[in-house]
């Protein structure tokens, strides 16, 4: 799959095209999300927003939520406001099912 490409710009472009053609919800699978999040630091700002858009559609199992949040934590202090807002959106959506965390 395209998420295995060594160039993060290729991955972001593929996610963008597939999201527009098939719909963003079709990309919300662990096979796409986990590899993309594991290399989140290699994406430029535009690529980060694309990956975060896909991540916002993903509902991980409860034991995986904290791993995803840990991967995204560094984006909360990014210099680009679009990246920060997209990361906050993912944080809020992932913690909806965890009321004790969502309140914080």
Helices and strands as residue ranges (DSSP letters): G 2-4, H 8-22, G 24-27, H 30-38, G 40-42, H 45-56, H 62-72, G 73-77, H 81-94, H 99-102
